[in-house]
């Protein structure tokens, strides 16, 4: 697990000459929040999400756009994703 502060800058240098020699680089990234986190919009966040949710500054971070994954996923959030309403 890699954890970084939102004010940090991170960078990955590409392959020398820009040629990965047929190799693909795969990355999985994400952010986690505690269960009582509040939405911090563009005026407060250093960078902001690009989703089309309707959360406002200070709203509880409860939305299919910010899915619950632990201890188990939420059936309503799974349904939204299956219907293509999130993304």
N, C-alpha and C positions, 0 to 999 in steps of 0.2 A: 504494500500500500504506500502510495506517495501522497503526502499532505503538504500543501504550500499555503502561505499567507496570500490573500488576494492582492496585496500591494507588491508582491514579488513579480519579477519578469523571468520567464523561462523561454528557452529557445533550443531547437534541435537543428544542428547543422546537417545539411544534406550530404549525400555521397560526393566524394571528390569529382569534380567535373559534371555534377548533376546526373551521373549514370549509376543507377542502383544495380546494374547488371542483372536485370530480370527479377530481382528480389523485391518483394512488396513489404512495406513497413506498415504494421497494423498497430493501432493505438486504441485503448479504451480509457476514456476519461470520465470523470463524474464529480459531482459535488453532493455532499450529504448535509442534512440539517437535523437539528433536534426536533422532537415532536411538537414543541410549542413555538417554533420559529415563526416570525412574522415576515411578510413580503416587504422587501426594500426595493422600491422602484428606481427609475433612472436618476432621480434627484438625490438619492442616498447611496446607491451602489456604485462601486468603482467601474463596473461594467454590468450590463443588464441583459436579461434573457431576450430572446427574439420571438417568443411564443405569442399566440393570439388569445391568451387567457384574458379574463376580465378582473383580475386581482388589482386592488388599489393599495396604495401606501399604507402599511400597518395591518392589512388583512392577515388572518391566519394562513399559513402556507399549506392550504388544503385544496388541491386541485389535481385532476388527472395529468396536468402539465408538470406537476411535481409529485410523481407517484410515490406511494408508500411501498417499500420493498421489504421491510423488516418489522415485526417478526413474520408477517405474511402480507401478500399484496391485497389490495382492495378490489372486490369483484366489480364494483361500478367503474373504477379506473380501468380495469382490464376490458370491460365492455366498450368504453370510449375508444380505447386503442384499437380494438377489433373492428369497430365501425369506421376507423380512419378519421376520427374527430380530433385526434391529438397528433401533432407533428409539424 
